[in-house]
Structures are given as structure tokens and as C-alpha cells.
Amino acid sequence: MAAEPAATTVAEHRFIRHGSWLICPVLGALLIWLLRMAAGWVAGLSWAPFQGVFELAASVPDPWGTVGAVVIGLIIGLGFAGLMAQERLTVTVEPERVTLAVGSSAQHIARDEIGSVFLDRKHLVVLDGSGAEQARQPSDLDWTKLRRAFVEHGYPWREKDPFAGHYALWVEDAPELPLRINALMAARERALRKRDGKEAAVLRTELAQHGILVRDEKKRQFWRATG
């Protein structure tokens, strides 16, 4: 009897994972240094915004002005690298479970709780047998590596959402939906119009907790009930 394959981990390329800690600080230092060099010129433009900031930057004599600008740029770059690391997805597929790790947090999903796995645009989606979402994570991972990892371990990988045909266009005060759900959908539509992605994501999560999944297409909301 053939042994089951060992755990398979899919992560961003090593160059991206480690290189961002070098590239981001260097780019940050270069950008702030260039702003420091241009500070005197910008401070002389009557129409330029934040003139006080540029005047202050130009008033610091060298070499401390340049050294300070480079140090500030390095710190800002390291901050960006840290944010990237906190948003980076790593997927570990094992015979009995799947682990989705983002930054310092990790979500474990047992094999018998997984009904299908697929990519929805830039998101890795895991559904249970009833079609409810177990996980939806933004992902820039190589889809061929993801597919291979799940297929090799016998997980139900799908090339597209198996429930794609179950979605319906949401209209205001949809008669099929309770008042509470319509209110959440209306609030989410307002958030989308304002391009408030964070609020839209929070409302989507709340809708999912009520058994309603939402997807956006051409600035319109489509919904389906789970279970």
C-alpha cells in the first residue's frame, strides 16, 4: 500500500519573502533622500502643499539632514516590509487537514470539513459540503502549485466555484431576503460606492454568519444562501 504524501507547503518565492526586507528599506531610504534633496525647491513654490514640512526638512544642515532622511526612509521601508509579511499567505496541505497561515495567525481546517477548494479571482476559497465558506483568503500564490498540492493529497479541488450558478442579483428590498439581510446588503452597497473595502469586507463576513454569501461583479452584488 502506497504511503500518503508528506505535508506540502505552498508559499511565496524565497526571493520575495526575504528580499522584501532588503528592497523595501532601500526604496524607502532612496525616496526620502530624494524628497530631502527636493525640499528646498518645493518649499519655494507658493502653491505647494505641506510647505512647512518641506521648509523644516530643508533647514536641517548636512550631513545630519541627509543621514536623518536615510534613517527615516529605512524605518518606513521596514514598516512596509512588516506589513507585507503580515498579509502573506502560506498554505500547508496535509493528509488530515489544511492550514492557512497569514502573518502570525493560522486557520486549521480538517479534511472532513472540506467540500471543495478553488480560486475565485485573487482569493483562495474553501467551502464545506453545504457550500458555506470555511475560508476566503487573498492569495498571490502560484495557482498551479496550489492545485497540485490539493490534488496530490486527494482534496476536492475545483477549477471554478461549484455554486457559481446559484447566485442571484441583489436588488433593494429583495422579497426573498429578510429585512435584516436587506439592510446589511444595502449598507454594503453604500460601502462599495464609497470604495470602502474594509467596511465592505466586514459586512460580507457578517452576511456569511447569517448564511448569505456575496460576490461582486461589475459593481453589482450577487448573493446565495448556504446550507
C-alpha positions in Angstrom: 0.0 0.0 0.0 1.5 3.3 -1.1 2.2 5.8 1.7 0.3 9.1 1.6 2.5 12.1 0.6 4.0 14.2 3.3 2.8 17.7 4.1 3.1 20.1 1.1 3.6 23.8 1.8 2.9 26.5 -0.8 4.4 29.9 -0.1 5.7 32.9 -2.0 9.1 32.5 -3.6 12.0 32.8 -1.2 13.3 35.8 -3.0 10.1 37.7 -2.3 9.8 36.6 1.3 13.4 37.5 2.2 14.1 40.1 -0.5 11.3 42.4 0.7 13.2 43.0 4.0 16.1 44.4 1.9 14.3 46.0 -1.1 11.6 47.9 0.9 14.1 49.7 3.3 16.4 50.6 0.3 13.5 52.0 -1.7 12.2 53.9 1.4 15.7 55.4 2.1 16.0 56.4 -1.6 12.6 58.0 -1.7 13.0 60.1 1.5 16.5 61.1 0.4 15.1 62.4 -3.0 12.4 64.3 -1.1 15.2 65.8 1.1 17.1 66.9 -2.0 13.9 68.5 -3.4 12.7 70.0 -0.2 14.3 73.4 -0.7 12.9 73.7 -4.2 9.4 72.6 -3.1 9.4 75.0 -0.1 9.8 77.9 -2.6 6.7 77.0 -4.5 3.8 79.2 -3.2 1.2 76.7 -4.4 2.8 73.5 -3.0 1.1 71.8 -0.1 2.8 70.9 3.2 5.3 73.7 2.8 6.0 73.8 6.5 7.2 70.2 6.3 9.5 70.8 3.4 10.8 74.0 4.9 11.7 72.1 8.1 13.4 69.3 6.0 15.4 71.9 4.1 16.5 73.7 7.2 18.4 70.8 8.7 22.1 71.1 7.7 24.1 68.3 6.2 25.4 65.8 6.9 22.7 65.3 9.6 19.9 66.2 7.3 20.8 63.5 4.8 21.6 61.0 7.5 18.3 61.6 9.2 16.4 61.3 5.9 18.0 58.0 5.1 17.3 56.6 8.6 13.7 57.7 8.4 13.4 56.1 4.9 14.9 52.8 6.2 12.4 52.7 9.1 9.4 53.4 6.8 10.7 50.7 4.4 11.0 48.2 7.2 7.4 49.0 8.3 6.2 48.3 4.8 8.1 45.0 4.7 6.5 44.1 8.0 3.0 44.8 6.7 3.7 42.7 3.6 4.8 39.8 5.9 1.7 40.1 8.0 -0.5 39.8 4.8 1.5 37.0 3.2 -0.4 33.7 2.8 1.2 30.3 3.3 -0.8 27.1 2.7 0.1 23.8 4.2 -1.7 20.7 2.9 -1.6 17.6 5.0 -3.4 14.3 4.7 -5.8 15.2 7.6 -6.0 18.9 7.5 -5.2 22.2 5.7 -3.5 25.1 7.4 -3.9 28.7 6.1 -1.3 30.9 7.8 -1.3 34.7 7.4 1.3 36.5 9.4 1.3 35.2 13.0 -2.2 33.7 12.7 -3.2 30.3 11.4 -6.5 28.6 10.5 -6.7 24.9 10.6 -9.5 23.1 8.6 -10.0 19.4 9.0 -10.2 17.3 5.8 -13.7 16.0 6.5 -14.9 19.6 6.8 -13.8 20.5 3.2 -16.3 20.1 0.4 -14.4 22.0 -2.3 -11.4 24.2 -2.9 -10.9 26.7 -5.7 -9.6 30.1 -6.7 -12.0 33.0 -7.1 -10.1 35.7 -8.8 -7.3 36.5 -6.3 -8.8 34.6 -3.4 -8.3 31.0 -2.2 -11.7 29.7 -1.2 -12.5 26.7 0.9 -16.2 25.5 1.2 -17.8 22.8 3.3 -20.1 20.2 2.0 -23.2 22.5 2.2 -21.5 25.3 0.3 -20.7 27.5 3.3 -17.3 29.3 3.3 -14.7 27.8 5.6 -12.1 30.3 4.5 -11.5 33.0 1.9 -8.0 34.4 1.8 -6.4 36.8 -0.7 -3.7 35.0 -2.5 -0.9 35.7 -4.9 0.4 32.2 -4.7 1.1 30.2 -7.9 -2.2 28.5 -8.7 -0.6 25.5 -10.4 1.3 24.7 -7.2 -1.8 25.2 -5.1 -3.8 22.9 -7.4 -1.0 20.2 -7.3 -0.8 20.3 -3.5 -4.5 19.8 -3.0 -4.9 17.2 -5.8 -1.9 15.1 -4.6 -3.5 14.8 -1.2 -6.9 13.9 -2.6 -8.7 17.1 -1.7 -11.7 18.2 -3.9 -10.0 20.9 -6.0 -12.4 22.6 -8.4 -11.4 24.7 -11.4 -14.2 27.2 -10.6 -16.8 27.9 -7.9 -19.2 24.8 -8.0 -22.0 27.1 -6.7 -21.4 29.9 -9.3 -24.8 29.2 -10.9 -26.6 29.6 -7.6 -26.0 33.4 -7.2 -28.8 35.9 -7.8 -28.5 39.6 -8.4 -29.4 41.6 -5.3 -31.9 44.4 -5.7 -33.1 46.8 -3.0 -35.6 45.2 -0.6 -35.3 41.8 -2.3 -38.5 39.9 -1.3 -36.6 36.6 -0.9 -34.5 38.1 1.9 -35.3 39.1 5.5 -35.3 42.7 6.4 -32.1 42.4 8.4 -30.2 40.8 5.4 -31.5 43.5 3.0 -30.3 46.2 5.4 -26.8 44.6 5.5 -26.7 44.3 1.7 -27.8 48.0 1.4 -25.1 49.1 3.8 -22.5 47.1 1.9 -23.6 48.6 -1.4 -23.0 52.1 0.1 -19.6 51.0 1.2 -18.8 49.7 -2.3 -19.9 53.0 -3.8 -17.6 54.8 -1.4 -14.8 52.4 -2.2 -14.5 51.5 1.4 -13.1 48.0 1.0 -12.6 47.4 4.8 -16.3 48.1 5.6 -17.5 46.0 2.7 -15.3 43.1 3.9 -16.7 43.4 7.4 -20.3 43.4 6.1 -19.6 40.4 3.9 -18.3 38.5 6.9 -21.4 39.4 8.9 -23.7 38.3 6.0 -21.8 35.0 5.8 -22.5 34.5 9.5 -26.2 34.8 8.6 -25.8 32.1 5.9 -25.6 34.6 2.9 -22.6 34.6 0.6 -21.9 37.7 -1.6 -19.8 38.2 -4.6 -19.2 41.4 -6.6 -19.4 41.6 -10.4 -19.2 44.9 -12.3 -20.0 46.9 -9.2 -23.2 44.8 -8.5 -23.8 42.4 -5.6 -24.8 38.8 -6.2 -25.9 36.5 -3.3 -26.7 33.0 -2.5 -27.9 31.2 0.7 -25.8 28.4 2.2 -26.8 25.2 3.7 
